[in-house]
Amino acid sequence: MSKPKQYSAEVRERAVRLVRDHQHEHPSHWAAINSISEKIGCTAETLRKWVRQAERDSGERAGLTTQERTRLKELGRENRELRRANEILRKASAYFTQAELERRPRK
């Protein structure tokens, strides 16, 4: 399986703008996406996702915006990091507590 192509933000914006500008020239939204995706050199599904995300970003469609999605990823990463740190601290606490109990002389 080959590595997916990475398209610049300018190419994405231009492709989305072309779909919006030339949509009326095609019988359906999907036909416009198909036509323009061939010219840009990406798959129609990729361009459809770009258009949907642009619609979410502009408030035309419900869903998470790009900024919200990025923030959600950051929070998820931070949450995983904190859980790992908590687990390490819990294990260290248990280890030192056990060591302290074994060190104390019993009467």
C-alpha positions in Angstrom: 0.0 0.0 0.0 1.4 3.4 -1.0 1.8 6.4 1.3 -1.1 8.9 0.9 -0.2 12.1 -0.9 0.1 15.2 1.3 -1.5 18.3 -0.3 -0.7 21.9 0.8 -3.3 24.1 2.4 -3.3 26.3 -0.7 -4.2 23.3 -2.9 -7.0 22.3 -0.5 -8.4 25.8 -0.3 -8.3 26.2 -4.1 -10.0 22.9 -4.7 -12.8 23.7 -2.2 -13.2 27.1 -3.7 -13.5 25.5 -7.2 -16.2 23.1 -6.0 -18.2 26.0 -4.5 -17.7 28.3 -7.5 -18.5 25.7 -10.2 -21.1 23.6 -8.4 -24.0 25.2 -10.4 -22.4 24.0 -13.7 -22.8 20.4 -12.7 -26.0 18.3 -12.2 -25.1 17.4 -8.6 -22.7 18.3 -5.9 -21.0 14.9 -6.3 -20.5 15.5 -10.0 -18.8 18.8 -9.3 -16.5 17.1 -6.8 -15.7 14.3 -9.2 -14.9 16.7 -12.0 -12.6 19.0 -9.9 -10.9 16.1 -8.1 -9.7 14.8 -11.5 -8.2 18.2 -12.3 -6.5 18.6 -8.9 -5.1 15.0 -8.9 -6.8 13.7 -5.7 -9.6 11.3 -5.2 -13.2 12.4 -5.2 -13.6 11.2 -1.6 -10.6 13.2 -0.4 -12.0 16.4 -2.0 -15.5 15.6 -0.5 -13.9 15.4 3.0 -12.2 18.7 2.4 -15.4 20.4 1.3 -17.3 19.0 4.3 -14.6 20.2 6.7 -14.7 23.6 5.1 -18.4 23.7 5.5 -18.0 22.8 9.2 -15.4 25.5 9.7 -17.6 28.1 8.1 -20.6 27.1 10.2 -22.7 25.8 7.3 -22.6 22.3 8.6 -22.8 20.8 12.1 -19.8 19.2 13.6 -16.3 19.9 15.0 -14.3 22.7 13.4 -10.7 22.1 12.6 -9.7 24.2 15.6 -12.0 22.2 17.9 -10.7 18.9 16.5 -7.1 20.0 17.1 -7.9 21.1 20.6 -9.6 17.8 21.3 -6.5 15.9 20.1 -4.3 18.0 22.4 -6.6 17.4 25.4 -6.6 13.6 24.7 -2.8 13.6 24.5 -2.5 15.5 27.7 -5.1 13.2 29.4 -3.1 10.1 28.4 0.1 11.8 29.7 -1.4 12.6 33.0 -2.8 9.1 33.4 0.6 7.7 32.9 2.2 10.1 35.4 -0.5 9.2 37.9 0.1 5.5 37.5 3.9 6.0 38.0 3.3 8.1 41.1 0.8 5.5 42.5 3.4 2.7 42.0 6.2 4.7 43.5 4.0 5.5 46.5 3.2 1.9 47.0 6.9 0.9 46.6 8.1 3.5 49.2 5.3 2.7 51.6 6.2 -1.0 51.5 10.0 -0.2 51.9 9.2 2.0 54.9 7.1 -0.8 56.5 9.9 -3.3 56.1 12.5 -0.9 57.5 10.7 -0.2 60.8 11.7 -2.4 63.6 8.9 -4.5 65.0 8.3 -4.7 68.7 
